């Protein structure tokens, strides 16, 4: 038994080392915009280089997240851009105090298509101007920085990534996690206060469910996925930006790098395992207990996600991952026992003895008790139930 556990832990450690080496393989090259030669028109752009560095090109669609100011004209004004302000959208100052004329505002959720891209080297704020066309055939120009700040790729996956990565979510997400943990603590201790005789039973049942195989696999999968996500953000941020502009849910897509394909595969595995956990908890716990357990599980995994993703860049996340995953697997191997079925009510129980649902006493006969899967006087000749 111990040798089998040791081999399993060795395999897990090997997989984690492979993830670390794959992350360290990527470098952070210094990317420089490769415009066409100065002999040619300086406003022209190398389309291949621009697509590689900026992740989009003509014909790409954006959706406005909030209001965006566009400037009319066939070409963005390029006269003495010595004091262009990027703090506001509607005030673009030239030399002196002249304000850019003829602008209009595009409202939220309007889809914009990229029609042209121009390089304006004299612009002190942003040398890249993007011409976009709205759904109502209105044409306007905007700085690339303003466009990316106030618009997102017109894809639901990109929209989810944008919302998930926003500053509000970075504050709101940990608050949700800690709130769920506090709510669970309140429910447990209030239950202990008013029904102390059943508190220990409830506590044992909830903790035992954390050692169920599906729950353990879900915790392990979320932890590893968090480590891979932090690794991508730290070592190859351009890979994640490329995925943001061209997302897919297919982990076997040919255009995805290996590390990103593994991450998408883990996301699908999390969804499958979560559905399995929901089904198992729904059949083994009362509704209120199941809700408390899911709150605790969700809050705990949020804390684990934040701890690993925020510490991967300091290489502490790898150490946390290398300790957390083997401990979970070791506990489930050491503590997991066969699931029995009560002979009176038919619900699953973790141990022989008093049923946690109906109170019936389930006992095995002789040496067959430990190998008995179903216990009850209405199941087989060698089984017995005492009220």
N, C-alpha and C positions, 0 to 999 in steps of 0.2 A: 504494500500500500504506500509506504513512504517512498519507495523507489519510483513508483508511478507518479506520485505528486512531484517528486524532484525532477523527473523528465518533463512533466508538463510545465513546471516553472522555468526550466531551461529553454524550452521552446518559446515561451512567452518572452523571456529576456532576449532571445535571439531576434525575434520579430521587432522588438523595440529598438534594438541596436541597429537593425536594418533601416528603420525609420529615421534614426538619428543620422546615420551615414548618408542616407538619401537626401536629407535636408542639408547636411554639410557639403554635399556635392555641388549644390547650386552656388554660384557666385553672384556678386552684385556689380556687374559691369557699369561703367559710367556711360550713360546714354546721352548722345548728342544729336540734335536735329541735323540731318544731312540734307540741307537745301541744295538746289542745283548750283552749278558753278556760277561765280560772280560775273562771268562773261555774258551769261544769259540774263533774262529778266529776273531781277532779284525777288519779285513778288511771286514767282512761280515756285511750286512745291514738288518735290520728288514724291510721287504718290505711294510708291512701295515703302519708302522710309517713313513717311507720315503714317501710313496704315500700321506699320510695325510699332512705332513709338506711341502713337495716340489712340490706337485700337479702333479707329473708325475712318470712314472716307465718304465720298459723295454717295448719296442715296441712303445713308443711314438715318434711322428714325429716332427722334427723342420725344419724350413726353414732359411737359412743363410741370414741375413740382409746385411752384408758386409763380407769382407774376414775374415776367421777364421783359425787359425793355429792348426793343430792336430799333435799328436806325435804317431808314429808307435810303435807297440809292443803288446805283449799279456797282459801286465800289466804295469801300469804307473811306472816309476822309483821311488823307495822309499828308497833312500840312503841319509841320513843326510840332510833332508830338513830344513836347518837352515836359509837360506837367499834366499828364493824363491821370485822372483819379479813378481808382478801381473800387472805392468804398461804396459808391452808390451806382445804381443802374441808369439813372436818367440824367446825370450830370457828367459829361465828358468834356473836359476843358482843353482847348488848344492853347497855343502861346498867347498870352493876354487873358482876357476874361470872356471870350466868346464861347457860347455853349453850342454843342452840336445840334443842328436843326432837324426838324421833321422826324420825330421818333414816335413810336406807338408801343403800347403795352400788350403783351400776350398773356392771357389769363391761365389759370391752373387747368391741367388735364388736356390742354391743346397739344396735338401731335405735330411735330416739326420735322421736316425732311431736309437733310443737308444738301444744298445745291452747289455750293462753291466754297473754296477755302483759299485765303490769300495771306501772304506774308507781308507785314508792314514793319520793317526794321526800325523805323523812326518812332514807333509807338513805345513809350516808356512803360506803360502798364502791361501790355500783352501784345506781342508781335503777331499773333495769329488771330485773324478775323474769320468768322464763319458766317456764310450766307445761308439762311434757312427759309423754307417755304412752309407756311401754315396750311391748315385744312381749308381755309377760306381763300387760298391763293395769294395771301399777303407775303411779300418778300421783304426781308430785313437782315441786317448785319448785327453781329454781336461778338464781343471778345470770347475766345474759347473758354477762358476761366469763368466768365459770367454764365456762359451756356452750361458748362458742367456743374456749376454751383446751383443753378436754378432749374435744371432739367436732368432727366435720367433716361437711360435707354428704354424704348417702348417695348418692354417685355415684363411679364409678371414676376419672373424669377429675379430680374434686375431690380424691380421695384421692391421686392421683399428684402433683397440684400441691402438696398439703400435705406429702407426703414429700419432694418435690424442693426445696421452700422451707424445710424445717426446718433448724435450726442444725447438726444432725449432717451433713446433706448438704452444707451450705455449707463444712464442714471436710473432709468425705470426698471431695467432688467434685474440688477442685483437687489433693488428694493422689493420686487416681487418675490425673489427667492428667499430673502430673509423674512419677509412677511409670512410666507407659507410655513417656514420653520417655526416662527413664533406662534402662528395659529395652531400648529400641531401641538406645540408645548402647552398652549392654553387648554386645548381640548383634553389632553392627557391628564394634566394636573387638576382640572376641574372635575373630571371623571373620578379621579382618585379621591377627591374631597367628598363627593356626594355618594359614591358607590365604592368604598375602599375594598370590599370583599371581592369585587370583580376586576379591580385595577390590575392585579398581577397577571390574571388570565389574559386580559386585553393586551397588556404590554408584551407578554411572551408571544402572543399570536402575531402582533405587528412585527416584532423583531424576527420571528421565524420566517415571515414572508420576505424579508430582505435577503434571506439565504436561499430562496427558491432559484432554480437554475435560470429561468427567463429574466427575473429581476437582476440577478448577478450579471448575466450577459449584457443586459441593457446598460447597467452602470459601467461595465468594462468598455462597451462600445462607445458610449458617450465620452468617456475619459480619453480613449485613443483618438477619437475624432477631434476632440478639443486640442490634443497635442499636434495632430496633423495640421489643423487649421492655424494654430499659432506658428507652426513651422513654415507654412506657406507665407503667412503675413510677414515673417521675419526674414526668411532667406530669399524668397522669390515673390515680392509684392506685385511685380509686373504680371506674373502668371494669374494672380487673383483679379487684377484689373482687366486682363484680357477675358477672363471668365465672366466678369461683371458686364462687359459689353457684348459678349457672345455666349450666353449661358446655355446649358443643356442639362437634362436630368438623366442622360444616358451615360453610365460610367464606362461604357465600351466605345464611346465615340473616338474616332481616329485622331481628331484634332486635340484631344485632351492629353496633357502630360501624365506620366505614370502616377505621380504623387497626387494630382488632382483627381484622377480616375479612382484611386483608392479612397480618397475623401468622399466622393459622391457615392461610392459603394457603401461606405460606412453610414452615410445619411439614410440610404434605403434600408440598411440593416437596423438602424435605430427605429424607423417607422414600423417595420415588421415586428421587432421585439416589443415595442410599446403596445401594439395591438394584442400580442400574445399575453403581455402582463395584464392588460385590461380584462381580457377574457378570464384569466386565471383568478384575478382578484375578485371579479364579479361573481364567480361561482364559490369562492371560499370565504368571503367576508360579508357581513351585513353592509347595507348601503352606507351608513354613516362611518363605519370603521374603514370601509374601502375608500371613501372620500378622504378621510384623514391620512390613510396610508399613501394615496396618490399625491396629496399635498406635500407630505414629507419627502417622498421620492423625487418630486419635481424640484422642491426647494434645495434638496441636497445636491442634485445634479447641476443645478445652476451654480452653486458655490464651487463645486468641483470644476466646472467649465471655466469659471472666472479665474480660479487659482492656477489652473494649468496654462490657459491661453496667455495670461498676463505675465507668467514667469518663464515661459519658454525662451524668450529673448535673452534672459539671464542664465539660461541652461539649468535653472532650478526645476523647471517644469518637467524635464526629462527624469530627474531624480524622483520627483513626486509620482510620475507615471510608472516608473520602474518599481516603486514600492507599493503603490495603491492597487495596481492590477493583480500582481501575484497574491497579495493579502486577500483580496476578494475571492479569487479562485480557490485559494487554500481553505478559506472559511466554508465555502459552499461544498467542497469535497469532504471536509471534516465533519460538518454539522448536518449535511443533508441526510435525511432518512426516507424510507419508502412512505408514500402517501396511502393511508388507509381510508376506508369508507365506513361510516357508522352504520351498524346493522339496523338501527331504529329509524333514523331520518334520512339516510342515504347520502349525507353530505360528507365531504372529505375532511379527515382529521389528520393531524401530524403525528400523534402518538396514540398508542393503546391506552385505554383508561377512560376517564370521564369525557363524554362528548362535549365539545365547546358550544354546540348549537342547541341540542335538546337535553343534555344532562344524563343521557344513558351511559352505562358503564360497559365499555367494550374490552373484552379480555380474550386472549388466545388460550389454547389448550396445550399444555406441555411444551415440548420443544418446537412446536409448529407456530408459535405466536409470532416470532420474529420474521418468519417467512410468509405469514398470512397477509394477503392484500385486502381482503374483505372480511370484516368481522361482524357476526350477528347470528341470531338464532334462525333468521329467515334466509340465510345464505348457504350454509353447508353443514354437514353433520358434525364437524369438529370445531365449530364456532359457537360462541355463546354470548348472550347479552343479558346483563342484569340491570334492572331499573334502579 
